[in-house]
């Protein structure tokens, strides 16, 4: 799903100088904006065959700017901190990719060309083991920070732009999750395969049933093409570059894979990927914590909540969107937003009625956007028969029912024009903590279903994205009022900690920087890199909390992603300001 421009119309408005300054990175105005210049140029000449610093897709250098706008089957990075968290139990010598029977347990079959006796990488569905073992050893605070869509290449780009140094392999430096040493804890770094079990399914949202069609592409990972790590291509990569495009491969891409004597494997979508990270169950794309037969599966959030832990999700996208919903909700379809939202807020939903899933208490903290996204004159694809016109993500009745003002469990804070979003969420969090309530933060604006896109220079003035229609690309702009009325991801993270981190309380918190995915879907590296920096700020707030109120014996932090895209840096040095 391409979300820049987003699903719903986004108004183009004027960005004032005052708003620019107010929302700049640490208040600094960057004189250099090399990436915005490149992105603007490439968006304007996207169909021309030219040599560029970067491109998107399997077409190679010196061609059109893009032939792919969706996900890829690249590995994603994972960074782990905390003395009780051990990434090595699922990577290296313990990689399930070395053992065909372990792969059968993950996928339900042994994928073609996937067993690799020398695999160092793990599978994303096994990350739950890392969390559970940390808890078993006594960890009391678990943090998951999710950079939606961020594989190694956009991480490399963000590092180069920020650090002004080029690295061609390894973890790199310059970003907080690359450099942070965590006193008393050795940082761990590895790579995970994210491929699903199947790329698609036929589902009935009203009955919550699933059927996998014969045409569904199976998952797997071919090291001979995709490579043993994120920066090393396999020996067949140049012959079959379209392999990474999975189910989106063109006829030419498929021909290359066939000529190499290999087979395509499916790439994952965000909901299946996020869900498997915390459930341990690999399923079909668009699923949310159900198996391939539609049976609900529990996540580590559910298991910890049953033990008395507090739970929360924070995202700069819609609050019941794929990744945050994947932490807690259950549904055969990621698009059944109102029902996903119900589950997250502790309201009975269709999965409880049709599949007997237990009605869970709901999360203690739920924060995200979607406040201004309303549909009155048409159906919304993917929502079931209980869909209520109005806000796409939550009905007015449900929103009123959860509010403490009406006898519900949540202190509710929403976008209000003329009210600073950061101050509003801070005040609401303090009130919720003082009164012992939960917190529901619901932000966004009309025609703007995400927080404003931050860019590589720290401002909120994105370069344009290339259009698929051939029309001249237009850049998104925001008013000062829009910027002021929205909190940042870091401010929402602070608010979540205010509510969750009560004395002697154990908690698990998920924080998503979803804009990386939005930018890469739109072939807009300016937005994607800026989103990485926004996520960095949230990580800094978590680190500050751990160092001030806890330690790395009691806390564990996992930073990862749900899938890759197909960004290619043809000339990484071209991202340096000195290359102008």
N, C-alpha and C positions, 0 to 999 in steps of 0.2 A: 504494500500500500504506500503510495507516494504522498508524503504529508508536508511538502513544502513546494507549492501551496498545499494547504491542508485539505481535509475531507470537505470542510464547509468553507464557504467563501470568506476570504480574509480581506478586509478593507485596506486599501493603500492610503496611508495618511502621512502627514509630515512629521519628521523627527526634529524636535527643537534642540538647539544647542544646550539649553539648560538640562534637558532630559538626557542628552548624550553624556554630559559631564556627571550627572547624578548616577548614571548606571555604568560609568566607565570602570575598567579594571583597577581597583584600589584607588580610584580617583585620578589615575594617570592618563594622559592623552598620548597615544603612541604616534610618533611622527611617521614611522614606517608602516606601511600596510601593503606589503608585497603580495600577500595572498589574495586580498580583495582585488588588486589590480589584475592578477592572473585569472581569478575566477570570472571577473567581468569580461575580460578579453575572450576567454574560452566559451563563455555563454553566448557571446555575440557571433562567434565563428564556429559553433559546435559542429556544423555539417561539413566543414572544410577539412581536407586531409592535410594536417600540419604536424610538425614536430612540436611537442609541448612538454612542459615540466611534468604534468600528470594527465592521466586519462582514466576512463572507467570502462572495463570490459575486456573481452578476449581478443579484440582486433589488433592489438600490438601497437607499437609506437608509429608515429607518422601517418596516422589514419584519422578518422572522425573522432570527436571528443568522447563519444559514448556509444556503446552498443548493449548496455545492460544497466538497469536501474533497480535491480532487486538484490536479494541476498546471494551469498556464495557459500561453498562448502569448505572454506578456509578454517583452520584452527583458530581459537580465540585464546588470548592470554588469561592467566589467573595469577593473582598476587595474594599472598597470605601472610598475615602477621598474628602473633600470639604464641606463647610457649606451648599451649595445649593443642594447637592445630597442626596437623601433620599432612601436608600435601603429598608426601612420599608414599603414603599408603595406597594411592591410586595412580601414581606416575612411576616412571623409571622401571625398575625391576618388577614392580607391582602393577604395571599397566595391563589392563584386560586385553589390549590389542595384541599381546603376545600369545594369548591363549584362545583357541577357537571356541572352547566350551564356555568360557567367560563371555565371549562375544555373543554366543547363542543365548545366554542368560540376559544380556542387555537388549538385543535386537529381536529375539524370538527366532532367529535364524543366524547362520554364519554368512555375512555379506561377502559377495565376490571381491577378490583382490584386497581384502581388508586386514587379514591376519599379518602381523609384522613382528617377528621374533625380536627385533631390536627397538621396538617402539619405546620412546621416552614419554610420549603424551598419554593422557588419560581420557576418559569419557566424561562428558558433562553430567550424565545421570548419576555418576558416582560421587559428586561433590557433597551430597547429603552425608556420606560416610565421614567426610572431614569435619562437618559441623557436629554430627552426633558424637564422634569420638572426642572432640574438644569438650562438649558438654559432659560426657561421661568422666572426663578427667578433672572436671570442676570449673570449667569456664562459665561465667555468669552473665556475660554480655556478648551477644553475637551481632555483628554488623555485616550486611551484604550491600556493597555498592555496585551498581549495575550500569555499565556504559552500553546502552542498547546499540548494537551494530558495530562495535569497536573491535576489529581484529588488529593484527600487528601493524599493518600498513598505515591506517589513519593515526595510530599511536605514534608511529615513526614520524609522520608528518607533523603532528602536534608538538612532538619533542624538538624537531628541527626548527620549527618556527619560533618556539619559545626559547630554546637553548642556543640557537644560532650555531649549532654544530651538527654535522652529518654523521649518522651511524648507520651501518648497513647490516648489522646483525646483533643478536642479543637483546637484553632488556632495554638498553639505552639509558638516557639520563635527562634531567631537566624537569620532569613532571614529578609531582609529589609521590605518586605510587611507584615511580622508578627509583627514587632517591631515599625515601624515608627509611631510617635504620631501626626504629622501634626499640627504645632502650630495654635491654634484657631479653629481646626476642630476635632471632635471626630471620630476616625476611625470606620468604620462599617465592619462587617464580616458576611457572610451568605453562603448559599448553593443553587445551582440551579440544576434542572432536565434538561437534554439536549436531551432527546429522541425525534426523529423526528416524523412527521406525518406518513410517510411510509418509509420502508427501501430501496425501489428500485422503478424504473420506466423504462418504455421503451421510449426512446427518439430518435428523429430525429434531429441531430444537424443542418443539412442543412435547414430544414424547421422550426426548433425551436418548435417542437410539443412534447407533453407528453401524455403518457397513463399509468395509474397505473394498473399493472396486479393484478389479483385476488390473486396470490401467495405472494404479497407483505405483509410483516409483519408490523402490526400497532405499533405505539408508545404507551408509557405509563410508569408508574412507580409504582411498587408494594412494598409498604413500609414494608409489612409483610416479604419480603425476603431481599430487598436491604437495608432496615433500615431507621430510621427517620433522621439520619444525617450521614456524611461520616465515622464516626468511630464506629457506633453502628449497628451491623447486626440485621436484623429482626428475629423474633422467628422461621421463616421457613428457615433461611439462610443455616443451616447445612444440611437440607433435599434437598434443591434445589440450590446448589452453581452455577450450570450452567445457572441459570436465567440471570445473568449479561452478559453472552455471546450472548444473543439475537439471531440474525439471524445466528450466527456462532456456535450455540450450537450443540454438538454432540448428537448421539442417547442416550448415557448415560446421558448427561445433560438434554435432553428433558424428559427422563424417571423420573428424579428426580423432575422436575417441575410438571409433570403430577401427580406423587405420592402425591405431596403436594396440589393437587387440584387447581393449579394456571395456568397462561398462560405466555408465553414468550412475551416480548416487545422488539422492535427494539432499537439498539443503533445507535447513530448518526454518520455521517461522518463530516469532518472538514468544508466543504463548506456550507452545510445546516445549521450547527451550527453557524458559524461565521455570515452568512447572517441573521439568525433569531435574533441574538443579536442586530443588527442595523436596521432591517426592521420590526421586530415584527411579521413576518409571518412564521409560521412553515410549512415546506414543505417536500419533499422527499430527500433522500440521493443523493448526487452528484449534486443537484440543486444549482444555484447561483442567488439568488434574483428573482426567478420565483415561482408562486404558483403551486399547483398540477395539474393545467390545462395549465401550461406553460405561464401564463400571467405575464409580468414583474411587479415587485413591487419595490417601491422606498425605499431607506434607509435614515437614519438620516444624512448621509454624503450628499446626494442629497438635502435634505431639508435645511440644513444649508448653503450649497453652494449657493442655490437660494437666501438666505438672505445675501449673501456677505461674508460668512465665507471662509477662506482658508482651504484646506484639504490635508492630506498626509498619505501615508502608508509606513512603513519600515518593512522589514522582513529579516531574515538571510537565507531564502530559496528563491526559484524562485519568482520573483516579481509578476507574475499573478497567483500564486498558490492559493489553496483553501481559506485560511483565509484572506490574503490581498485582493484578488479578491472579497470576500464576503462583503467587506466594500462598494464597489462601482460598480462593474461590474454586468452584468445581462446575463444569458445564461442558457439553459436547461441542460448543462453539464459542470462540473468543468474541464474537460479534453480538452476543446476547447481553449487551451492556447493562441494562437495567437489572437483570437477574444476577449478574456478576456483582454489581454494586450492592444488591440486597445481601448476598452472602457475606461480603466484606463488612457490612454494617450489622450483621446479626439478625437479618430479617428472612423468614422462610422464602425459599425460591423454588423454581421448577425442578431442580435436581433433587430436592428433598421429597417432593411429591411423587415424581416419576421413577426415581432410582433408589429411594430409601436412604439417601445420604443424611447423616445426622444434621440437625439444625444447630450450627455452632454459634458461640456467643458473639462473634464478630471481633474485629481488630480493635485494639485500644486507641490506635492513632491511624487515621486515614486522611491523607492529604494529596491533592492533585488538582487538575483543572477540569474544564467542561462546563463551568458555570454559565457561560453565554451561548452554549450550543443547543439550539432549540429547533424542532421540526414540527410544524403544525399541519402541513398540507400534503404529506406523503408518508409512505411507510419507510422504515429504515431497514435496509437489507440485513438479515441475520437475527433480528429481534423476533421473539416468538409471538404467539397469539395474545399473550398478556401484556404486550407492548402498549404503553400509554403515551399518546402524543404530548409533545412538550419537550422538556429537556431530554436529550438523547441518553444521558447516563444515569439519571435518577428521577423518579416521578416526584411531583410536588408532595403527594401524600407520604411517600417514604421519607423525603427530606424533613417534613414536619414531624413525623413520628419519632425520628431519632434524636430530635433536639430536646435538650434538658428543659427548655422552656415549656415543652408540651408533655413532659413526663418521660422523655427518652434518656439515653445514656451519654449523649455527646454534646459538648459545647461546640457550637457550630459557628464558623467564621467564613464569610464569603467576600467576594469582590464588592467594594463600594467605591463609586467614583468620588473623588475628593478625599479619600482616606488612604493613607500610605499602607500598602500591602504588608510590608515588613513589620511595621509597628502593629498592625491589626493582628497578625498571626502571633506575634510575641505576646500581646496582651491577652489573646484568647488562650494561649498555652499556659500563661501564668494563672489565669482564672480556672482553667481545668485542673491544673495541679493543686491549687489551693482548695478547690471544692471536691477533689477526688473523682472528677468525671473523665470521660474519654474526650478525644478531640477529633472533629471532622473539619478539615480545611478544604474549601471548595472555591477555586479561583478560575481565572480566565476571563474572557470578554466576548462580546458579540463578534462572531466571525473569527475568533482567535481561540482555538481549542488547546493551545499550549502556552506555556510562559513565553515571553518574548525571546526570540533567538539571539543569543549572544554571539559575537563574531571573534575572529582571531585577534583583533586589536583590542579586545576588551570592551568594545562598544556594542550597541544594539542596532547596527545599520548594515544588515546582510548585503553582500554582493548578490546580483541576480543569479538565478538558476537557468540552465538551458531549457528551452521549451521543446516538446515533442512535435508540436504543430508547425514549427518553423516561424512562428510569430516572434517579434522582437521581445526578448526577455525583460521583465520588470522586477525591480527589487522591492522587497517588503519594507514598509516603514511604519513606525509607531508614533503615536502622539505622546506628549509629556504625561498626560493624564493616564494613558494606558500603562506606561512604564511605572509610574508612581503607585498605581493601584495594585500592582502585582508583587508578591514576595519573590525572592530568589530561592533557588534550590537550597542554598546554604542556610538561609533564614528559616525555611521550613524544617530543615534538619535540626537546627537549634531548638525549634519549637517542639519537635518530636521528642528530643532528649529531655526537655523540661517536663514533659508529661510522663514519659516512660521511666526515667531514671530517678525514681523515688528511693529513699533509703532502704537498703537490703533487698531491693526488687531485682529479679532477674528478667532480662528482656532480650528480644531479637528485633532488629530494625533493618528494613530494606529501603534503600535510597536509589532512585533511578535517574540518571542523566539520559533521557530518551532522545535528545536532540541530535546526538551523533547519527542515529539511524535516520532521522528526518532529513538531515543534511545529505547523507550519502545516497538515500533514495532519490533525492533531487539532483544528484551529481554536483553538490555544492560543498566544496571542501572548506570554504570560509566558515560556514555554519557548523560543519562537523568539528573542526578544530576548536572553535569557540565553545562548543558544547563540552568538549573534553576539559577545557579550563573551568567551566561552570561546575562540572563534576568534581574537579580537583578541590574547589573551594568547599564543597560539602565534605570531602574526605578530611580536609584540614580541620573542620569543626569537630568531626568525630575524633581525630587524633588529639585535639586539644582537650576534649572531654575525657578521654582515656587517661591522658597524662595528668590531668587536674583532679579527677574524681575516682580513677581506677588505676589499672596497670595492665601490662600485657600478659600477666599470669591469669588474671580474671577476665580478660577481654580477648576476643578474636575478631579479626577483620578479614573478609574475603572480598576482593575486587575482581570483577570479571565482566563477561559480556554474553550475549545470547547467540550471536552469529557474526559472520563476516560479511563484507560486501566485495566489490571487485574494483577497488581503487588500485591503480598502478602508478608508482612514482618512476617515471622514465628518467628523470634527471633530478634526484633529491637535492643536489646543490642549488638548483634553481629556486628553491624556497628561501634561500638565504637573502637577507636584505642587500648584501654586497654583490649579489648576482644581477642587480638591476642595470 
